[in-house]
Each structure stands twice: as structure tokens, then as C-alpha cells.
Amino acid sequence: MAYLYSTPSQQTEMLQAIGVPSIETLLKQVPDEFRLQGALDLPPALTELELEQHVRQLAGQNVADRICFLGGGAYDHFVPAVVDEVTSRGEFYTAYTPYQPEASQGSLQAFFEFQTLICQITGLDVSNASLYEGGTAVSEAAFMSMRVNGRHGKIAVSAALHPEYRQILETYLRDLKTEIVTIPVTDGRTDVARAADLIDEETACLVFQHPNFFGCLEDARTLCELTRRKGALAVVSFDPISTGVLKRPGDYGADIAVAEGQSLGIPLQYGGPYLGILACREEYVRKMPGRLITRTTDRDGQVCYALGLQTREQHIRRDKATSNICTNQGLLALRATVYLSLMGPQGLREAGELCCRKAHYAAAQLATVPGLQLMFAAPFFKEFVLKVSGRSVEEVVAKAAQAGFDLGPELKKFPLLTGGLQTGLLVAVTESRTRDQIDALVQALK
């Protein structure tokens, strides 16, 4: 990045423009305890050559050859080179997000295509142009449900929803009167009978995850049906890759579908934020957060794109806004668009099948390691929980790490998870893993 410092004469000119005699006067409003006293403790200056060598040496300390079996919401999926090639073009890379529609037709068209693709993989009618990430998308869907049916008393949440998503929802609702009702889990899946008892006429929605945080497949259709019978909305957090082999949220009755879109061509980037996805039925579009890109024609009859719906506080009266979302994840939504366009239905199916087959092979092989067994008997997609006995979970993780494998997360790291889950270790297997890597992990743990 280029750096040009301001000269003393330029500083004087700027100070005169704002009517301040000196920089010291300008900074008087900052309390002394927050101001730097003396010079920074910096090493001697380096030449450009020395600096470049130093930075390369630091970068060389990054570990890039470890094998990832980490799950819990962010995954090591294959990213085709075309995704990087297209999204690194300057006209896309610098656009960020459309504020001036007439000058951003390329970006607007890309987001329109993104919305179309999300509708196709969810089986729902309308998608917005993306949200910040999967966790806040869950909370936005819960608030949207309250706007749709006017119920503000309760929100039912499955205990198998990602615990960090549950924490985010609790933060959103902390100062409101809405109660969060937790539906318990039986053998790794939402207890359908308890859900039927706990969801009532005051419940705005049921939020569940499919496949859930433990990797298990829920009885999604039954959960949606019993929720809608009570007049509540069914909100599902889904894995986009799973739609290649599993029914889409709209096909089993979900009203709102949300997701973390990291698996759609977005590499692991220090934990995110990545890409939030939200789609819903057409009748709820006016209650949807964020922005909606529409296609129309201009006065010359040419196809053009516009910000058709943007119910945020910057565009309409604050009391009419559906959320305080100011923008969308423009560049990451573009990555997902390129990825889905490239993969197509067949590619998405093949990726899903590879994840499923490799995960089941890994689970079977890891269960042969003394002290390891599957914690749940429920069907799973690409993630599963290992129950550790005879040694600590930390020992298993450390043993794998010593051999170059990353496992986890450990379930004990999530305070919301109770009831014997403290000995659990989550393992994810994507299409990027090979049979040799799985076998090597098993041998390392044996």
C-alpha cells in the first residue's frame, strides 16, 4: 500500500481550514492517560531490502502444511482457482458494495445472480443480497419472524443449534422481553416430542440447524410441520454444501433459511466474518432485513439492475426499518456466486457425496481407535462427534497435532453445551480430505 506523508506546509494549511492553531491544540480533548508520552519503542529503521527480507522471514513461520479436520461452522473445502481469478479483478475487488446503483451495474448484476442461486439451493422464493455471517443471520431471522406474525413472547431454539449462534441471539434479545425457550436434544437431535410441548401460541419461531452442530440430521419436516401448526415460523440454519444430497429447506417446509456461506468458495480466514445467507417465502419479503437487488428496464428498454428493496434505517424512517444492517458482504457474495455457477447442480452433488462418504469412512476407522467411539447413533452428513474415554480430549487433540492433524473443536469449550458432552470432540471431513490422510490420522491416534 502506498504511503505519502503530509508536509509541514500541508499540515498548516489543514489546521487553518478547521480553525485550529496547532495539532497539540487539536488533541487537547483527548485525556492525558490515553495519549502517548514520548517516542514509540521502535527498532532502527530498515532499508527496503532489509524490510522485505524481514517480512518474508516472519511469513515463513506460518504453518501451511497441516491437515484440517476442524468443523463447527468453518470448513476446509476445495476452492477452484477460477473463484480467485474472477473475484480478484479490480472492478469487483474494489467495489465493496453498491451505494450508487447507476454506477455499479456490474456489482448489482452479480448480487442479483447471487440471490437467484441462493433461491435455487434453498428452494425458497426470495433471497437478500447477503448478510454479515451465519450467526447474526440467525438472529435477523428470529427478529423477522416476530415482525411477520407479531409474536414477541417467545423464541424456541434447538439445543443442537451452534452454541455461538445461540449466544448471539441471547445478546440481541438481552434487553427485550422475549424469552428464549431451549428445546432439549436426544441422541444428538432435537427432541421432537418436547418441541411439540414447548412451542405454543406465543412462540414467534423455532430455530433449528440441519445438519445440526453435532453433524446429525434432524427430522426437519416434522419440526417444520409442528411449528407451523402453532402459527409460528420455521427457521432453519443449513449447510449449503449439504443441499447437493439432502432436501432443500423449502422442500421440507422451512419459512426462512439462513446459513454461513463460508463453504461456498471462501477460504478459511482467521475465523471470519464470512458470508451470511438469508432466504424466505415471497409473502415475507417486506419483513426481510438487508437489501434486495431487482432487475428492470431503463427508459431505453435496456435491462438494468437496481436496489429494489432496502428496508434499513439509512433509507427510510428509523421506526420503519427492519434492521440496522447497512450493507452486504459484497466480495464474499461474489465468491459464492462464482463458486455455485462453476459447480452447478452436478458439482454440488458430487461435493456433497464426497463429504458424506469420506466422513462415514473416517468415523468407522476412528471408532477402531481404543478410547474413541461415536457419541451419537443418529445419521450424519460430514461432521460427527467422537466420545473420548480412558484419556482426556486434550490428549487426543495434542496427539493429532503432533502428527500434523488439526481436530476439533472440543465440545467442552462451549459453556452452553451440557449433559455429558464435555468428553466430545467434533470432527469434520470435507471433499478435500483423502483416504491416505484419514488412515494416517487413525494410525497417529492408535
LINPE-V880748 format. One record per residue. N is the residue number from 1. RES is the residue in one small letter. D_CENTER is the distance of its C-alpha to the mean C-alpha in whole Angstrom. Layout:
# LINPE-V880748
((N;RES;D_CENTER) (N;RES;D_CENTER))
This chain:
# LINPE-V880748
((1;m;29) (2;a;32) (3;y;34) (4;l;37) (5;y;38) (6;s;40) (7;t;44) (8;p;46) (9;s;48) (10;q;44) (11;q;43) (12;t;47) (13;e;46) (14;m;43) (15;l;44) (16;q;47) (17;a;45) (18;i;43) (19;g;46) (20;v;46) (21;p;48) (22;s;46) (23;i;43) (24;e;44) (25;t;45) (26;l;41) (27;l;40) (28;k;42) (29;q;40) (30;v;38) (31;p;39) (32;d;41) (33;e;39) (34;f;35) (35;r;37) (36;l;38) (37;q;42) (38;g;43) (39;a;42) (40;l;38) (41;d;39) (42;l;38) (43;p;40) (44;p;42) (45;a;41) (46;l;40) (47;t;41) (48;e;39) (49;l;40) (50;e;39) (51;l;36) (52;e;35) (53;q;36) (54;h;35) (55;v;31) (56;r;31) (57;q;32) (58;l;30) (59;a;27) (60;g;29) (61;q;28) (62;n;24) (63;v;24) (64;a;23) (65;d;25) (66;r;23) (67;i;22) (68;c;18) (69;f;18) (70;l;15) (71;g;12) (72;g;11) (73;g;7) (74;a;8) (75;y;11) (76;d;14) (77;h;14) (78;f;17) (79;v;16) (80;p;20) (81;a;22) (82;v;22) (83;v;18) (84;d;19) (85;e;23) (86;v;22) (87;t;19) (88;s;21) (89;r;24) (90;g;25) (91;e;25) (92;f;21) (93;y;20) (94;t;22) (95;a;22) (96;y;18) (97;t;18) (98;p;21) (99;y;24) (100;q;27) (101;p;26) (102;e;30) (103;a;29) (104;s;26) (105;q;26) (106;g;25) (107;s;21) (108;l;22) (109;q;23) (110;a;20) (111;f;18) (112;f;20) (113;e;20) (114;f;16) (115;q;16) (116;t;19) (117;l;17) (118;i;14) (119;c;17) (120;q;19) (121;i;16) (122;t;16) (123;g;19) (124;l;19) (125;d;21) (126;v;19) (127;s;16) (128;n;15) (129;a;14) (130;s;11) (131;l;9) (132;y;8) (133;e;4) (134;g;3) (135;g;6) (136;t;8) (137;a;8) (138;v;10) (139;s;12) (140;e;13) (141;a;14) (142;a;16) (143;f;18) (144;m;18) (145;s;20) (146;m;22) (147;r;23) (148;v;24) (149;n;26) (150;g;27) (151;r;27) (152;h;26) (153;g;27) (154;k;25) (155;i;21) (156;a;21) (157;v;18) (158;s;18) (159;a;19) (160;a;17) (161;l;13) (162;h;11) (163;p;13) (164;e;11) (165;y;10) (166;r;14) (167;q;14) (168;i;12) (169;l;14) (170;e;17) (171;t;17) (172;y;17) (173;l;20) (174;r;22) (175;d;25) (176;l;25) (177;k;27) (178;t;24) (179;e;25) (180;i;22) (181;v;23) (182;t;22) (183;i;23) (184;p;24) (185;v;23) (186;t;26) (187;d;26) (188;g;22) (189;r;21) (190;t;22) (191;d;25) (192;v;26) (193;a;30) (194;r;28) (195;a;26) (196;a;29) (197;d;31) (198;l;28) (199;i;27) (200;d;30) (201;e;31) (202;e;29) (203;t;26) (204;a;23) (205;c;21) (206;l;19) (207;v;16) (208;f;15) (209;q;13) (210;h;14) (211;p;14) (212;n;14) (213;f;13) (214;f;16) (215;g;16) (216;c;19) (217;l;19) (218;e;20) (219;d;23) (220;a;21) (221;r;24) (222;t;26) (223;l;23) (224;c;23) (225;e;26) (226;l;27) (227;t;25) (228;r;26) (229;r;30) (230;k;29) (231;g;28) (232;a;25) (233;l;22) (234;a;19) (235;v;16) (236;v;14) (237;s;10) (238;f;10) (239;d;10) (240;p;11) (241;i;13) (242;s;15) (243;t;16) (244;g;18) (245;v;20) (246;l;20) (247;k;20) (248;r;18) (249;p;17) (250;g;20) (251;d;22) (252;y;22) (253;g;22) (254;a;19) (255;d;19) (256;i;16) (257;a;13) (258;v;9) (259;a;6) (260;e;3) (261;g;5) (262;q;6) (263;s;9) (264;l;10) (265;g;13) (266;i;10) (267;p;12) (268;l;11) (269;q;12) (270;y;13) (271;g;9) (272;g;8) (273;p;7) (274;y;5) (275;l;5) (276;g;5) (277;i;8) (278;l;11) (279;a;14) (280;c;17) (281;r;21) (282;e;23) (283;e;25) (284;y;22) (285;v;22) (286;r;24) (287;k;22) (288;m;18) (289;p;16) (290;g;16) (291;r;18) (292;l;19) (293;i;21) (294;t;24) (295;r;27) (296;t;31) (297;t;34) (298;d;36) (299;r;39) (300;d;40) (301;g;39) (302;q;36) (303;v;32) (304;c;30) (305;y;27) (306;a;26) (307;l;24) (308;g;25) (309;l;23) (310;q;22) (311;t;22) (312;r;21) (313;e;24) (314;q;25) (315;h;26) (316;i;28) (317;r;29) (318;r;27) (319;d;28) (320;k;27) (321;a;23) (322;t;21) (323;s;18) (324;n;18) (325;i;16) (326;c;18) (327;t;16) (328;n;13) (329;q;11) (330;g;14) (331;l;14) (332;l;11) (333;a;12) (334;l;15) (335;r;14) (336;a;12) (337;t;15) (338;v;18) (339;y;16) (340;l;16) (341;s;20) (342;l;21) (343;m;20) (344;g;21) (345;p;22) (346;q;24) (347;g;22) (348;l;19) (349;r;21) (350;e;22) (351;a;19) (352;g;18) (353;e;22) (354;l;22) (355;c;19) (356;c;21) (357;r;24) (358;k;23) (359;a;21) (360;h;24) (361;y;27) (362;a;25) (363;a;25) (364;a;29) (365;q;30) (366;l;28) (367;a;30) (368;t;33) (369;v;33) (370;p;35) (371;g;33) (372;l;30) (373;q;29) (374;l;26) (375;m;26) (376;f;25) (377;a;27) (378;a;25) (379;p;23) (380;f;20) (381;f;18) (382;k;17) (383;e;16) (384;f;19) (385;v;21) (386;l;24) (387;k;26) (388;v;28) (389;s;32) (390;g;35) (391;r;33) (392;s;30) (393;v;26) (394;e;26) (395;e;29) (396;v;27) (397;v;25) (398;a;27) (399;k;29) (400;a;26) (401;a;26) (402;q;29) (403;a;29) (404;g;26) (405;f;24) (406;d;20) (407;l;20) (408;g;18) (409;p;16) (410;e;19) (411;l;19) (412;k;22) (413;k;19) (414;f;18) (415;p;20) (416;l;19) (417;l;20) (418;t;24) (419;g;27) (420;g;27) (421;l;24) (422;q;25) (423;t;26) (424;g;23) (425;l;21) (426;l;18) (427;v;18) (428;a;16) (429;v;18) (430;t;17) (431;e;19) (432;s;20) (433;r;22) (434;t;25) (435;r;28) (436;d;30) (437;q;27) (438;i;26) (439;d;30) (440;a;30) (441;l;28) (442;v;30) (443;q;33) (444;a;32) (445;l;31) (446;k;34))
